[in-house]
Amino acid sequence: MSMRNWFREPDRRRAGGAEKPPMRVKIKPKGRAQVERRQLLAGIGGLCALALLLVVALTPAPTAGDISPAAEADAGNSITLQRDCVLLQHMVFAPCGHEITRREALPQELAGKTRTELEGWYDLWRVTTFASDEVAMERTLDMYCPEHLVLMPDEGGLLCVWQNTYGDALSLRRELGIPVGDFPDDTQALLRAGLGFDTEEALLAWLENAES
């Protein structure tokens, strides 16, 4: 056997006699793999950002009840009252159950004051809203509203007719000169607390019946 037979090239022909082409291995370029990886990371980052935006959009905004009193006070003290500020005073009258709201001008000595200073001035009221140009407050009063006449003795013990003309104070309308001591004890207790009537006729009718 000749040496040529030992070192001959492999036969690349197929069964049909055609030459078999050499096998080729497809190798993915390194640069393309890096691009695809960056695209994948960018897609994941975009999804995370979208999820975060969705959570923020669905989170309810804090309401007034969620704000602590200390934070509310600090916010109020950063605002000062203007000279043309308006006070909206809402009053609830316990004996008759009626409610009214009056509009008052800010006392000029309170111009430039903070919420804390205003609350010290109106210590019998509860401030509900506070802004530089408008303040709302409310109060419950143990007296009849201005729609009623009130039968009640004065400091000397004589019966008089009173009426709430200011919203939070009674003013004298008529002196009757009848001693409250002329009535039975249980009636005296009612009169000293104040009896409310819708009309003067109803008041005088009650008084006539009580004296008889």
Residue frames as qw, qx, qy, qz and C-alpha x, y, z in Angstrom:
[[0.000, 0.893, 0.451, 0.000, 0.00, 0.00, 0.00],
 [0.439, 0.446, -0.023, 0.780, 1.39, 3.33, -0.98],
 [0.239, -0.283, -0.433, 0.822, 1.85, 6.20, 1.36],
 [0.192, -0.128, -0.279, -0.932, -0.57, 8.20, -0.78],
 [0.512, -0.406, -0.679, -0.336, -3.43, 5.96, 0.29],
 [0.465, -0.391, -0.607, 0.513, -2.74, 6.59, 3.96],
 [0.152, -0.408, -0.204, 0.877, -2.92, 10.41, 3.67],
 [0.039, 0.373, 0.608, 0.700, -5.60, 10.90, 1.09],
 [0.257, -0.088, 0.184, -0.945, -8.27, 13.51, 1.70],
 [0.379, 0.263, 0.797, -0.389, -11.69, 12.34, 2.93],
 [0.075, 0.297, 0.756, 0.579, -14.24, 11.56, 0.29],
 [0.179, 0.293, 0.328, -0.880, -16.76, 14.40, 0.27],
 [0.339, -0.012, -0.616, -0.711, -18.99, 12.94, -2.34],
 [0.657, -0.014, 0.406, -0.636, -22.57, 11.89, -1.66],
 [0.636, 0.092, 0.766, 0.002, -24.16, 8.66, -2.74],
 [0.612, 0.727, 0.292, -0.108, -25.25, 10.25, -5.99],
 [0.743, 0.254, 0.147, 0.601, -21.72, 11.21, -6.76],
 [0.098, 0.880, 0.039, 0.462, -22.00, 14.88, -5.99],
 [0.442, 0.225, -0.513, 0.700, -19.44, 16.45, -3.77],
 [0.456, -0.704, -0.531, 0.120, -20.67, 17.01, -0.18],
 [0.115, 0.799, -0.106, 0.581, -20.27, 20.65, 0.86],
 [0.387, 0.100, -0.652, 0.644, -18.34, 21.35, 4.03],
 [0.375, -0.704, -0.600, 0.063, -20.46, 21.79, 7.23],
 [0.151, 0.466, -0.123, 0.863, -20.78, 25.38, 8.41],
 [0.362, -0.534, -0.646, 0.407, -21.58, 26.49, 11.97],
 [0.011, 0.769, 0.230, 0.597, -23.50, 29.72, 12.32],
 [0.470, -0.248, -0.465, 0.708, -22.00, 31.85, 15.07],
 [0.084, -0.909, -0.397, -0.093, -24.14, 34.69, 16.57],
 [0.365, 0.558, -0.191, 0.721, -22.21, 37.95, 16.57],
 [0.419, -0.300, -0.578, 0.632, -21.29, 39.14, 20.04],
 [0.032, 0.008, 0.036, -0.999, -22.47, 42.70, 19.36],
 [0.481, -0.287, -0.510, -0.653, -26.00, 41.57, 18.49],
 [0.585, -0.374, -0.697, 0.178, -26.32, 39.62, 21.75],
 [0.272, -0.213, -0.378, 0.859, -25.41, 42.72, 23.73],
 [0.238, -0.120, -0.225, -0.937, -28.01, 44.80, 21.89],
 [0.582, -0.351, -0.636, -0.365, -30.72, 42.25, 22.62],
 [0.512, -0.329, -0.626, 0.488, -29.75, 42.21, 26.31],
 [0.072, -0.096, -0.170, 0.978, -29.97, 45.99, 26.54],
 [0.409, -0.216, -0.426, -0.777, -33.39, 45.92, 24.88],
 [0.597, -0.371, -0.711, -0.017, -34.59, 43.33, 27.40],
 [0.376, -0.290, -0.490, 0.731, -33.37, 45.40, 30.35],
 [0.105, -0.022, -0.081, -0.991, -34.97, 48.52, 28.90],
 [0.507, -0.318, -0.593, -0.538, -38.28, 46.69, 28.54],
 [0.557, -0.399, -0.668, 0.292, -38.17, 45.49, 32.15],
 [0.224, -0.188, -0.275, 0.916, -37.39, 49.03, 33.34],
 [0.266, -0.166, -0.316, -0.896, -40.30, 50.44, 31.37],
 [0.576, -0.401, -0.671, -0.238, -42.70, 47.93, 32.92],
 [0.470, -0.345, -0.554, 0.594, -41.47, 48.82, 36.42],
 [0.037, -0.060, -0.048, 0.996, -41.97, 52.53, 35.75],
 [0.420, -0.272, -0.506, -0.702, -45.48, 51.90, 34.42],
 [0.580, -0.417, -0.694, 0.087, -46.36, 49.86, 37.52],
 [0.331, -0.253, -0.395, 0.819, -45.08, 52.65, 39.78],
 [0.163, -0.073, -0.179, -0.968, -47.17, 55.26, 37.96],
 [0.530, -0.352, -0.642, -0.428, -50.24, 53.04, 38.29],
 [0.517, -0.393, -0.638, 0.414, -49.72, 52.67, 42.07],
 [0.149, -0.163, -0.189, 0.957, -49.37, 56.44, 42.48],
 [0.302, -0.176, -0.395, -0.850, -52.49, 57.10, 40.41],
 [0.600, -0.385, -0.653, -0.254, -54.56, 54.65, 42.45],
 [0.410, -0.221, -0.595, 0.655, -53.37, 55.90, 45.86],
 [0.120, -0.859, -0.461, -0.187, -56.09, 58.17, 47.35],
 [0.209, 0.558, -0.210, 0.775, -55.09, 61.71, 48.23],
 [0.273, -0.228, -0.705, 0.614, -55.06, 62.53, 51.97],
 [0.205, -0.745, -0.481, -0.413, -58.28, 64.08, 53.25],
 [0.157, -0.711, 0.233, -0.645, -58.72, 66.68, 55.96],
 [0.839, -0.483, 0.070, -0.241, -59.30, 63.88, 58.46],
 [0.925, 0.090, -0.143, 0.340, -55.92, 62.36, 57.61],
 [0.317, 0.625, -0.262, 0.663, -54.03, 65.54, 58.53],
 [0.536, -0.342, -0.593, 0.494, -52.85, 65.64, 62.13],
 [0.181, -0.937, -0.296, 0.043, -53.95, 68.59, 64.31],
 [0.495, -0.614, 0.188, 0.585, -50.33, 69.63, 64.72],
 [0.411, 0.102, 0.551, 0.718, -49.77, 69.74, 60.96],
 [0.057, 0.768, 0.545, 0.330, -53.01, 71.65, 60.47],
 [0.334, -0.887, -0.151, 0.282, -52.01, 74.18, 63.12],
 [0.493, -0.373, 0.350, 0.703, -48.60, 74.69, 61.53],
 [0.297, 0.398, 0.602, 0.625, -50.24, 75.25, 58.15],
 [0.106, -0.880, -0.446, -0.122, -52.67, 77.76, 59.67],
 [0.434, -0.787, 0.002, 0.438, -49.90, 79.69, 61.40],
 [0.476, -0.079, 0.439, 0.758, -48.14, 80.22, 58.09],
 [0.069, 0.601, 0.536, 0.589, -51.16, 82.24, 56.89],
 [0.111, -0.284, -0.392, 0.868, -52.05, 85.70, 58.20],
 [0.209, 0.712, 0.658, -0.126, -55.37, 87.50, 57.99],
 [0.244, 0.351, 0.298, 0.854, -56.00, 90.30, 55.51],
 [0.093, 0.127, 0.331, -0.930, -57.69, 93.53, 56.57],
 [0.564, 0.082, -0.212, -0.794, -60.70, 92.80, 54.34],
 [0.174, 0.004, -0.984, 0.026, -61.11, 89.25, 55.67],
 [0.620, -0.276, -0.183, -0.712, -64.70, 88.07, 56.22],
 [0.150, -0.135, 0.898, -0.392, -65.88, 85.97, 59.19],
 [0.620, -0.170, -0.528, -0.555, -68.66, 83.44, 58.57],
 [0.171, -0.203, 0.766, -0.586, -70.13, 82.59, 61.98],
 [0.571, -0.201, -0.677, -0.419, -72.48, 79.60, 62.04],
 [0.257, -0.238, 0.612, -0.709, -74.65, 79.42, 65.17],
 [0.475, -0.263, -0.812, -0.214, -76.78, 76.53, 66.42],
 [0.367, -0.382, 0.293, -0.796, -79.45, 77.47, 69.00],
 [0.123, 0.034, -0.976, 0.177, -80.03, 74.54, 71.34],
 [0.336, 0.246, 0.626, -0.659, -83.48, 75.44, 72.80],
 [0.636, 0.517, 0.140, -0.556, -85.23, 75.78, 69.41],
 [0.762, 0.050, 0.586, 0.270, -82.83, 73.80, 67.19],
 [0.504, 0.854, 0.129, 0.007, -82.60, 76.57, 64.59],
 [0.678, -0.207, 0.238, 0.664, -79.37, 77.54, 62.82],
 [0.321, 0.942, 0.086, -0.041, -78.20, 80.77, 61.23],
 [0.718, -0.006, 0.110, 0.687, -74.96, 82.02, 59.67],
 [0.025, 0.975, 0.110, -0.193, -73.96, 85.65, 59.96],
 [0.691, 0.439, 0.028, 0.574, -71.32, 87.51, 57.98],
 [0.384, -0.888, -0.049, 0.247, -68.99, 89.76, 59.94],
 [0.446, 0.799, -0.292, 0.279, -66.05, 91.96, 59.04],
 [0.777, -0.074, -0.394, 0.486, -62.74, 91.07, 60.66],
 [0.366, -0.908, -0.066, 0.190, -61.88, 93.33, 63.61],
 [0.475, 0.821, -0.242, 0.203, -59.02, 95.46, 62.39],
 [0.349, -0.733, 0.562, -0.160, -56.87, 94.61, 65.39],
 [0.843, -0.094, 0.529, 0.014, -56.76, 91.03, 64.07],
 [0.673, 0.727, -0.131, -0.033, -55.33, 91.97, 60.67],
 [0.335, 0.675, -0.630, 0.187, -52.01, 90.21, 60.17],
 [0.555, -0.403, 0.632, -0.360, -52.76, 87.66, 62.90],
 [0.224, 0.201, -0.933, -0.197, -52.40, 83.88, 62.58],
 [0.639, -0.307, -0.598, -0.373, -54.96, 81.12, 63.16],
 [0.546, -0.254, -0.654, 0.457, -53.71, 80.49, 66.69],
 [0.076, -0.070, -0.252, 0.962, -54.09, 84.17, 67.56],
 [0.449, -0.188, -0.347, -0.801, -57.58, 84.27, 66.04],
 [0.656, -0.305, -0.684, -0.089, -58.65, 81.19, 68.02],
 [0.371, -0.192, -0.554, 0.720, -57.43, 82.87, 71.20],
 [0.176, -0.025, 0.014, -0.984, -59.63, 85.87, 70.40],
 [0.716, -0.087, -0.238, -0.651, -62.71, 83.71, 69.61],
 [0.006, -0.284, 0.923, -0.258, -62.16, 81.11, 72.31],
 [0.565, 0.168, 0.603, -0.537, -65.88, 80.21, 72.49],
 [0.732, 0.532, -0.102, -0.413, -65.97, 79.36, 68.79],
 [0.749, -0.137, 0.587, 0.276, -64.57, 76.44, 66.79],
 [0.242, 0.664, -0.403, -0.581, -62.73, 77.49, 63.63],
 [0.853, 0.222, 0.469, -0.061, -63.64, 75.14, 60.77],
 [0.713, 0.474, 0.209, 0.472, -61.84, 76.77, 57.83],
 [0.322, -0.802, 0.057, 0.500, -59.08, 79.37, 57.78],
 [0.620, 0.445, 0.280, 0.583, -57.84, 81.45, 54.86],
 [0.324, -0.118, -0.093, 0.934, -56.35, 84.92, 54.59],
 [0.196, -0.137, -0.244, -0.940, -59.55, 86.40, 53.13],
 [0.700, -0.300, -0.251, -0.598, -62.24, 84.24, 54.79],
 [0.040, 0.188, -0.889, 0.415, -62.66, 82.37, 58.09],
 [0.664, -0.330, -0.441, -0.507, -65.53, 80.05, 59.00],
 [0.042, 0.175, -0.803, 0.568, -66.37, 79.21, 62.61],
 [0.564, -0.404, -0.567, -0.443, -69.26, 77.64, 64.51],
 [0.033, -0.173, 0.669, -0.722, -70.77, 77.66, 67.98],
 [0.395, -0.479, -0.759, -0.194, -73.71, 76.09, 69.85],
 [0.092, -0.301, 0.280, -0.907, -75.65, 78.56, 72.02],
 [0.162, -0.384, -0.869, 0.267, -77.99, 77.85, 74.92],
 [0.188, 0.437, 0.249, -0.844, -80.53, 80.49, 73.85],
 [0.564, 0.603, 0.556, -0.091, -83.35, 81.00, 71.38],
 [0.447, 0.186, 0.424, 0.765, -82.70, 82.25, 67.88],
 [0.047, 0.146, 0.019, -0.988, -83.90, 85.72, 66.68],
 [0.336, -0.267, -0.662, -0.615, -87.19, 84.24, 65.43],
 [0.506, -0.513, -0.689, 0.068, -88.48, 83.87, 69.01],
 [0.243, -0.715, 0.168, -0.634, -89.55, 86.12, 71.87],
 [0.562, -0.019, -0.734, 0.380, -88.24, 85.07, 75.26],
 [0.515, -0.739, -0.098, -0.424, -90.07, 85.50, 78.57],
 [0.741, -0.033, -0.442, 0.505, -87.46, 85.75, 81.33],
 [0.379, -0.891, -0.193, 0.158, -86.84, 87.83, 84.50],
 [0.347, 0.793, -0.284, 0.411, -84.22, 90.55, 84.66],
 [0.438, 0.236, -0.652, 0.573, -81.59, 90.85, 87.39],
 [0.270, -0.229, 0.407, -0.842, -84.19, 92.31, 89.73],
 [0.176, 0.165, 0.947, -0.214, -86.50, 89.33, 89.36],
 [0.474, 0.519, 0.260, -0.662, -89.15, 91.12, 87.25],
 [0.662, 0.311, 0.646, 0.218, -90.45, 89.46, 84.10],
 [0.145, 0.666, -0.268, -0.681, -89.44, 91.01, 80.77],
 [0.839, 0.482, 0.251, -0.017, -89.75, 90.20, 77.09],
 [0.313, -0.630, 0.531, 0.474, -86.41, 89.63, 75.40],
 [0.833, 0.537, 0.108, -0.070, -85.29, 88.91, 71.86],
 [0.691, -0.271, 0.400, 0.538, -82.06, 87.72, 70.30],
 [0.418, 0.890, 0.081, -0.163, -81.22, 90.58, 67.96],
 [0.013, -0.815, 0.550, 0.181, -77.44, 90.05, 67.74],
 [0.765, 0.302, -0.559, -0.107, -77.30, 86.30, 67.17],
 [0.650, -0.006, -0.660, 0.378, -75.46, 85.52, 70.38],
 [0.122, -0.108, -0.521, 0.838, -77.02, 87.92, 72.92],
 [0.063, -0.694, -0.714, -0.070, -80.52, 88.91, 74.10],
 [0.073, 0.172, -0.060, 0.981, -81.78, 92.47, 74.12],
 [0.124, 0.404, 0.686, -0.592, -84.67, 93.91, 76.15],
 [0.016, -0.367, -0.619, -0.694, -87.91, 94.50, 74.25],
 [0.444, -0.576, -0.239, -0.643, -90.48, 95.11, 76.97],
 [0.050, 0.147, -0.766, 0.623, -90.70, 95.25, 80.76],
 [0.480, -0.438, -0.664, -0.370, -93.74, 93.54, 82.29],
 [0.190, -0.495, 0.402, -0.746, -93.02, 94.33, 85.94],
 [0.879, -0.301, -0.154, -0.337, -94.38, 91.01, 87.19],
 [0.306, -0.621, 0.702, -0.166, -92.27, 89.39, 89.98],
 [0.575, 0.222, -0.766, -0.185, -91.12, 85.93, 89.04],
 [0.009, 0.098, -0.856, 0.507, -91.69, 84.95, 92.68],
 [0.592, 0.080, 0.208, -0.774, -95.45, 85.15, 92.14],
 [0.780, 0.219, -0.451, -0.373, -95.36, 81.85, 90.26],
 [0.943, -0.303, 0.127, -0.060, -95.04, 78.29, 91.57],
 [0.472, -0.630, 0.541, 0.297, -91.52, 76.93, 91.98],
 [0.663, 0.140, 0.647, 0.350, -91.61, 74.71, 88.88],
 [0.394, 0.847, 0.312, 0.175, -92.85, 77.62, 86.76],
 [0.200, -0.933, 0.235, 0.186, -90.18, 79.89, 88.24],
 [0.615, -0.328, 0.601, 0.391, -87.51, 77.42, 87.09],
 [0.569, 0.506, 0.552, 0.340, -88.89, 77.51, 83.52],
 [0.144, 0.975, 0.152, 0.069, -89.04, 81.30, 83.49],
 [0.386, -0.802, 0.355, 0.286, -85.51, 81.75, 84.83],
 [0.610, -0.072, 0.645, 0.454, -84.20, 79.51, 82.03],
 [0.194, 0.381, -0.306, -0.851, -86.27, 81.48, 79.51],
 [0.546, 0.404, 0.725, -0.113, -89.46, 80.47, 77.70],
 [0.081, -0.191, 0.519, 0.829, -89.56, 80.98, 73.94],
 [0.468, 0.590, 0.568, -0.332, -92.62, 82.01, 71.92],
 [0.466, 0.316, 0.549, 0.618, -93.17, 82.55, 68.21],
 [0.004, -0.651, -0.304, -0.696, -95.37, 85.62, 68.67],
 [0.042, -0.216, 0.453, -0.864, -96.13, 88.20, 71.35],
 [0.689, -0.218, -0.140, -0.677, -99.78, 87.09, 71.36],
 [0.840, -0.075, -0.537, 0.015, -98.74, 83.52, 72.25],
 [0.383, 0.166, -0.575, 0.704, -96.51, 84.86, 75.03],
 [0.291, -0.223, 0.261, -0.893, -99.26, 87.00, 76.61],
 [0.799, -0.174, -0.324, -0.475, -101.76, 84.15, 76.35],
 [0.722, -0.014, -0.625, 0.295, -99.40, 81.83, 78.23],
 [0.167, 0.182, -0.477, 0.844, -98.77, 84.50, 80.86],
 [0.526, -0.247, 0.009, -0.814, -102.49, 85.11, 81.39],
 [0.857, -0.144, -0.438, -0.228, -103.13, 81.41, 81.78],
 [0.608, 0.072, -0.610, 0.503, -100.23, 80.98, 84.23],
 [0.036, -0.221, 0.372, -0.901, -101.46, 83.85, 86.43],
 [0.638, -0.267, -0.194, -0.695, -105.01, 82.56, 86.65]]
